[in-house]
């Protein structure tokens, strides 16, 4: 995935949404979507995404529902950028 493609995908999410960067199954950094977008803006749009020496990535939506009731469950959502 190149920088431009990832930026396009990230624009679909709220800027304040938490994002966890995972490298080889180990959480490395936690930031917001907008913080990652600002870092990506410093790179050329066509450049391959390389973070922590890894260029293959999978972006996942993660949810954790705790508490709440049957009608409106309490859900916590974040993104996980899995780099390999």
VEXDRENDO-402510 format. One record per atom (N, C-alpha, C, CB): residue in three letters; x, y, z. Coordinates in pm, whole numbers, plus 50000, padded with zeros to 5 digits. Glycine has a CB too. Layout:
<nodes>
AlaXYZ;...
</nodes>
This chain:
<nodes>
Unk500864988350000;Unk500005000050000;Unk500905012350000;Unk499035000050123;Unk500525022049917;Unk501335034249920;Unk500675044850009;Unk501525039749776;Unk501375055750032;Unk500935066150123;Unk499585071950080;Unk501975077350131;Unk499425074549952;Unk498175080349901;Unk496985071049925;Unk498305083349751;Unk497175058049906;Unk496095048549929;Unk495695048150076;Unk496505034549882;Unk496675047850165;Unk496365047550308;Unk495675060350351;Unk497645045350390;Unk496145071850301;Unk495505084650334;Unk494045084550290;Unk496245096450267;Unk493765079050173;Unk492395078350121;Unk491515069950213;Unk492395072449980;Unk492035058850262;Unk491265050250352;Unk491055057150486;Unk491985036750372;Unk492095063550539;Unk492005070050670;Unk491015081650671;Unk493365075050713;Unk490805088050555;Unk489845099250547;Unk488415094850576;Unk489915105650409;Unk488135081950569;Unk486805076750596;Unk486485075850745;Unk486655063050532;Unk487475077850829;Unk487315076350974;Unk487395089851044;Unk488375066751031;Unk486775091051161;Unk486885103551237;Unk488335106351274;Unk486005102951364;Unk488765118851264;Unk490165122251293;Unk490605118551435;Unk490385137051272;Unk489675118551530;Unk490035115751670;Unk490025100851704;Unk489095123051762;Unk489675092251609;Unk489635077951634;Unk491025072751666;Unk489045070451512;Unk491135064551770;Unk492415058851810;Unk492895048751707;Unk492305052451948;Unk494195048151687;Unk494815038951593;Unk496025032751661;Unk495215046251461;Unk496085019551658;Unk497205012351718;Unk498045006451605;Unk496705001151816;Unk499335009251607;Unk500245003651507;Unk500884991251568;Unk501335014151462;Unk500674980051499;Unk501164967051545;Unk502234962351447;Unk499994956551557;Unk503394958851499;Unk504484953751416;Unk504794939551461;Unk505754962951425;Unk504614930251368;Unk504854916051395;Unk504204911651526;Unk506354913251399;Unk502924914851538;Unk502054910751648;Unk502344917651781;Unk502164896051667;Unk503134928451779;Unk503424935851901;Unk502954950351885;Unk504944935351934;Unk502034955051971;Unk501624969251964;Unk502824978251990;Unk500494972252066;Unk503064987651897;Unk504244996351909;Unk503865010651947;Unk505014996351778;Unk502855016151879;Unk502505030151897;Unk500985031451895;Unk503155039051788;Unk500475040351977;Unk499055043751973;Unk498955058651945;Unk498325039852106;Unk498135062051846;Unk497945076051808;Unk496535077651753;Unk499015080551703;Unk496195089651710;Unk494905091751646;Unk495075091051494;Unk494295105551688;Unk493965089851425;Unk493995089551278;Unk494645102151224;Unk492565087951221;Unk494295113651278;Unk494855126251227;Unk496365127051252;Unk494135138251292;Unk496835121651363;Unk498275121851390;Unk499035113651285;Unk498575116451531;Unk498485101951248;Unk499135093951145;Unk499065101051010;Unk498485080151135;Unk497925107250980;Unk497795114350853;Unk498815125750843;Unk496365119950837;Unk499045132750952;Unk500045143550951;Unk501445137950924;Unk500035151151086;Unk501755126350981;Unk503065120150955;Unk503165115850809;Unk503275107851049;Unk502075110650754;Unk502085106050615;Unk502195117650516;Unk500825098150587;Unk501725129550554;Unk501775141150465;Unk503205145450433;Unk501025152850527;Unk504155141450513;Unk505545145250490;Unk506215136350386;Unk506325144750620;Unk505525125750343;Unk506095116350246;Unk505455118650109;Unk505885101750291;Unk506145115250001;Unk505565116449867;Unk504345107249856;Unk506615112949759;Unk503265111749790;Unk502025103849781;Unk502205089849721;Unk501035111349699;Unk503095088249626;Unk503265075249561;Unk504245066049633;Unk503725077149421;Unk504845070949743;Unk505835062949814;Unk505165051249885;Unk506605071549916;Unk505865039949887;Unk505355028549963;Unk505395031750111;Unk506165015849932;Unk504355027350181;Unk504315029250325;Unk505375020350388;Unk502895026150383;Unk506315026350456;Unk507325018750528;Unk507385024350669;Unk508725019450457;Unk507035016250765;Unk506985020450903;Unk507645009650985;Unk505525023150951;Unk508585013051067;Unk509345003351146;Unk509984992751055;Unk508434996551250;Unk510394996850936;Unk511054987850843;Unk510144978050773;Unk512094980450914;Unk508844979150792;Unk507874970050731;Unk507064977550626;Unk506934963750838;Unk506804970950513;Unk506044977650408;Unk504694971150378;Unk506854978050282;Unk504444959150428;Unk503144952650410;Unk502254956050529;Unk503294937250393;Unk501014960350500;Unk500154963850611;Unk498714959550587;Unk500204978850636;Unk498024957550696;Unk496594954350696;Unk495954964150793;Unk496304939250737;Unk494904970850749;Unk494174980150835;Unk492894973150879;Unk493874993750760;Unk492714971951010;Unk491544965051065;Unk490754974351155;Unk491954952451142;Unk489424972851149;Unk488564979551246;Unk488424970051364;Unk487164983351184;Unk488634974951483;Unk488514966751603;Unk487404972551690;Unk489864966151681;Unk486644963751752;Unk485564968151841;Unk485594959851968;Unk484184966951772;Unk485254966252076;Unk485164959652205;Unk483874964452270;Unk486424962552296;Unk482934955452289;Unk481674959552352;Unk481674955052497;Unk480444953652276;Unk481534964752583;Unk481494961952727;Unk480354969752787;Unk482844965552796;Unk479624963152874;Unk478544969952944;Unk477394973252851;Unk479054982553008;Unk476694983852881;Unk475544987852801;Unk474364978752825;Unk475914987852653;Unk473384979752740;Unk472214971152751;Unk471944964552617;Unk470984979052800;Unk470864956852610;Unk470554949352488;Unk470174958552372;Unk469414939552514;Unk469634970352402;Unk469194979352297;Unk470364987352240;Unk468114988952350;Unk471154993252327;Unk472295001252283;Unk473534996552357;Unk472045016552307;Unk474254986952301;Unk475474982352370;Unk476564993052366;Unk475984969352307;Unk477374993352469;Unk478515002552473;Unk479634996452391;Unk478985005552620;Unk480075003452289;Unk481144998352202;Unk482285008252197;Unk480614995552060;Unk483465002852199;Unk484655010952182;Unk485285006452050;Unk485665009452304;Unk485555015851962;Unk486105012351832;Unk487465018951814;Unk485155016451719;Unk488375011951749;Unk489655017551713;Unk490155010551587;Unk490675016051830;Unk491185015851529;Unk491805009751410;Unk493115003351451;Unk492025020251297;Unk493454992751379;Unk494724986251401;Unk495444985651266;Unk494534971951462;Unk496614991151261;Unk497454990651142;Unk498514979951167;Unk498115004651110;Unk498324968351106;Unk499174956851129;Unk500254956551020;Unk498344943551129;Unk501504958651060;Unk502634959050966;Unk503444946250975;Unk503544971150995;Unk503844941350858;Unk504624928950853;Unk505784930450759;Unk503754917150809;
</nodes>
